[in-house]
Amino acid sequence: MPASFLAYDVVDVFAESPFAGNQLAVVHGADDLSDAALLAIAREFDFSETTFPAPLAPGRYRNRIFTASGELPFAGHPTLGTAWVLRERGDLAGEEVVQECGAGEIRVRFADDLVELSAAPRDLAGPLAADAVAPLLAELGLSTADLDGEAWVAGTGLGFVHLPVSDEAVARAVVGRTHVRNLADLPATGDPLDGINLYATAPGDPLEVHSRVFVLGIEDPATGSAAAGLGMALTARGLLADGGAYRIHQGIELGRPSLLLGGVDVAAGAATRVRVSGQVHPIARGEIRVP
């Protein structure tokens, strides 16, 4: 029997130009495949994430998001990249669409050359105690002398420890090897706690952020889910107490510079909605064999 193949697209997300930002493979027509087959395909691409969308209506699609280790309930650059690809293929219509994923419904909007997700805050805990922060810093080759503010756990479907340090310390950090949950006694979260978002801020309008995201021995070049949670952490720290915009520069140390544009709505001192946007660039198109 001849082998079966599925169509796929590869795009770069949160990139100002091609061959930057975070790579994403979008595989079409995989609705009937087993979880094991989806995981095998994700491992074959070996990107940060691979998605398997199923258009449901002109303005709605279901999306399954896999890393090489397993499925995620939500992730930022797979949300934006998948929506962009489906719209380019004619599978989605309109300026606003809805993604259904493990974290629920995520709204996605297209405006000029940007794709924007809008998510509701889900997990927020902190500030973290000093005895919890110290081992997190040590795992990244840093010390408490590098700390520059309160550390918070925050997420909109996938959680991160948001760890503020000096800009020099962001550049100096090394990739850790231990899962964040095994490093310290951290608050319980409803969604998975994925890693550490190490960041430094600089005054501006929008607020400027230099970020690096570490997940179990891997550094990610552009992390929309961490960018969304960061808006909540910045609000909790008082840096965006009334809401506003922030701009994240990530992936510099990996040679894949990324730009993530964030915004947070605030009411009664708490984040009520977070938005993250960026550009998407097509890179490759082809077919992959069904496992």
C-alpha positions in Angstrom: 0.0 0.0 0.0 1.5 3.4 -0.9 2.3 5.8 1.9 -0.1 8.6 2.8 1.1 12.2 3.1 -0.3 15.4 4.8 0.3 18.9 3.6 2.1 21.3 5.9 3.3 24.9 6.1 6.3 26.3 8.0 6.2 29.9 9.2 8.3 32.2 11.4 6.3 33.9 14.1 7.1 37.1 16.0 9.7 37.9 13.3 10.2 41.2 11.7 11.7 39.4 8.7 11.9 35.8 7.5 14.4 33.4 9.2 14.0 35.0 12.6 11.4 34.6 15.4 10.0 31.2 16.3 9.5 28.4 13.8 6.2 26.7 13.5 5.0 23.7 11.5 1.2 23.7 10.7 0.1 20.2 9.6 -3.3 19.9 7.8 -5.8 17.1 7.7 -4.5 15.2 10.7 -7.9 15.0 12.5 -8.1 11.2 12.4 -4.5 10.5 13.6 -3.7 9.1 17.0 -2.0 11.2 19.6 1.1 8.9 19.1 1.1 9.8 15.4 0.8 13.5 16.1 3.7 13.3 18.6 5.8 11.5 16.0 5.2 14.2 13.5 6.1 16.9 16.0 9.3 15.1 16.9 10.1 14.9 13.2 9.9 18.6 12.7 11.5 19.2 16.2 10.4 22.8 16.4 9.3 24.4 19.6 5.8 23.5 18.6 3.8 21.8 15.7 0.1 22.4 15.3 -2.7 20.3 13.9 -5.7 22.5 13.2 -9.2 21.6 12.1 -11.3 24.5 10.7 -14.8 24.4 12.2 -16.5 27.4 10.5 -15.4 30.5 8.5 -14.3 32.2 11.7 -13.5 29.3 14.1 -11.0 26.5 14.3 -9.8 23.8 16.7 -6.1 23.6 17.3 -4.0 20.9 18.9 -0.5 22.1 19.9 2.4 19.6 20.3 6.0 20.0 21.5 8.4 17.1 21.0 7.4 16.0 24.5 3.6 16.2 24.3 0.5 18.3 24.0 0.1 21.8 25.4 -3.2 23.4 26.3 -2.1 26.8 24.9 0.9 28.5 23.3 1.2 31.9 21.8 3.2 31.6 18.6 1.3 28.4 17.5 -1.9 30.4 18.0 -0.9 33.3 15.8 1.0 31.2 13.2 -1.8 28.7 12.7 -4.5 31.4 12.4 -2.4 33.2 9.8 -1.8 30.0 7.8 -5.5 29.0 7.8 -6.5 32.5 6.7 -3.9 32.4 3.8 -5.3 29.0 2.7 -8.9 30.4 2.7 -9.9 28.1 5.6 -10.7 31.2 7.8 -12.5 34.4 6.9 -12.9 37.8 8.6 -10.7 40.1 10.6 -11.4 38.3 13.9 -11.5 34.5 14.5 -11.7 32.1 17.5 -9.3 29.3 18.3 -10.6 26.4 20.4 -7.7 24.7 22.3 -7.1 23.0 25.7 -7.2 26.4 27.5 -10.6 27.2 26.0 -11.4 29.9 23.5 -8.7 32.4 22.3 -9.7 35.3 20.1 -7.3 36.2 17.3 -7.5 39.4 15.3 -5.8 40.4 12.0 -4.7 44.1 11.6 -2.4 45.3 8.8 0.7 43.1 9.0 0.1 41.9 12.6 -1.8 39.0 14.1 -3.0 39.5 17.7 -4.3 37.0 20.3 -6.5 38.1 23.2 -6.6 36.0 26.3 -8.1 36.1 29.8 -5.8 35.9 32.9 -6.0 32.4 34.5 -3.1 32.0 37.0 -1.5 34.7 39.2 0.5 34.1 42.4 3.1 36.1 44.2 5.3 37.8 45.0 7.4 34.7 45.5 9.4 34.2 48.7 13.1 34.7 48.6 13.8 31.0 49.4 11.8 30.1 46.2 13.5 32.7 44.0 17.1 31.8 44.9 17.2 28.3 43.4 15.5 29.6 40.2 18.3 32.2 39.8 21.0 29.6 40.6 19.7 27.2 37.9 20.3 30.0 35.4 23.8 30.8 36.7 22.6 33.9 38.5 22.4 35.0 42.1 20.0 37.1 44.3 22.3 40.1 43.6 20.9 40.0 40.0 17.3 40.2 41.1 15.5 43.5 40.2 12.0 43.3 41.6 9.3 40.8 42.6 9.0 37.4 40.9 5.5 36.3 40.1 3.8 33.2 38.6 1.4 34.1 35.9 -0.3 32.7 32.8 -3.3 32.7 30.5 -3.3 28.9 29.8 0.3 28.1 30.2 2.2 29.4 33.3 5.7 30.8 33.8 7.7 32.1 36.6 8.4 35.7 35.6 11.8 36.6 37.1 13.0 40.2 36.8 16.7 40.8 36.8 19.2 43.4 35.4 19.6 43.6 31.6 23.2 42.5 32.0 22.0 39.4 33.9 19.5 38.5 31.2 22.4 38.3 28.7 24.6 36.4 31.1 22.2 33.7 32.0 22.8 30.0 31.0 20.2 27.4 30.1 19.1 25.2 33.0 18.4 21.5 33.0 15.8 21.0 35.7 12.1 21.5 35.4 11.0 24.6 37.3 8.6 22.6 39.5 11.6 20.6 40.8 13.7 23.7 41.7 11.5 25.3 44.4 8.3 25.1 46.3 6.1 27.1 44.0 2.4 27.9 44.2 -0.1 25.5 42.7 -1.5 26.6 39.3 -4.6 25.4 37.4 -2.6 25.2 34.1 0.8 23.6 33.6 3.8 25.6 34.8 6.2 25.5 31.9 9.3 27.4 32.6 11.1 30.6 33.6 10.7 33.9 31.8 13.8 35.9 32.7 13.4 39.6 31.9 14.6 43.1 32.3 12.6 46.3 31.8 13.5 49.8 30.6 11.3 52.9 30.8 9.4 53.9 27.7 6.0 54.1 26.1 5.6 51.2 25.4 7.5 49.7 28.3 10.6 48.0 26.8 11.4 44.4 27.9 14.5 42.2 27.2 13.4 38.6 27.8 14.7 35.0 27.6 12.5 32.0 28.2 13.9 28.7 29.5 12.0 25.4 29.5 13.7 22.2 30.7 17.1 22.5 29.0 15.8 24.6 26.0 15.7 28.3 25.3 12.8 29.5 23.2 13.3 32.3 20.7 9.8 33.8 21.0 7.2 32.8 23.6 3.7 34.3 23.2 2.3 32.5 26.2 5.0 33.9 28.4 4.5 37.3 26.9 0.8 37.2 27.9 1.6 36.1 31.4 4.2 38.9 31.7 1.5 41.5 31.2 -0.2 40.2 34.3 3.1 40.2 36.3 4.0 43.7 35.2 0.6 44.8 36.4 1.0 43.0 39.7 4.4 44.7 40.2 2.9 48.1 39.5 4.9 48.8 36.3 1.7 48.7 34.3 -0.7 49.4 37.2 -3.2 51.2 35.0 -2.6 48.9 32.0 -0.9 49.8 28.8 1.6 48.5 26.2 4.9 46.7 26.5 7.3 45.5 23.8 9.4 42.4 24.2 12.7 41.7 22.5 13.5 38.0 22.7 15.7 35.5 20.8 18.6 37.8 20.5 21.0 35.4 22.2 19.9 32.6 19.9 20.5 34.6 16.7 16.7 34.6 16.0 15.6 38.1 17.0 11.9 38.3 17.9 9.6 41.2 18.6 6.4 40.6 20.7 4.0 43.4 21.2 1.9 43.2 24.4 -0.9 45.1 25.9 -2.9 44.6 29.1 -6.3 45.9 30.3 -6.6 46.6 34.0 -9.6 47.1 36.3 -9.4 47.6 40.1 -5.7 47.0 40.0 -5.8 43.6 38.3 -5.3 42.5 34.7 -8.6 41.7 33.0 -7.4 41.0 29.4 -4.0 40.5 27.8 -3.1 40.9 24.1 0.0 39.7 22.3 0.7 40.4 18.6 3.5 40.0 16.1 4.3 39.4 12.4 4.2 36.0 10.6 6.3 35.1 7.6 5.9 32.1 5.3 9.0 29.9 5.0 8.2 26.5 3.5 5.4 24.3 2.2 5.3 20.6 1.5 4.1 17.2 2.5 5.0 14.9 5.4 4.5 11.2 5.6 1.8 9.9 8.0 3.5 7.8 10.7 
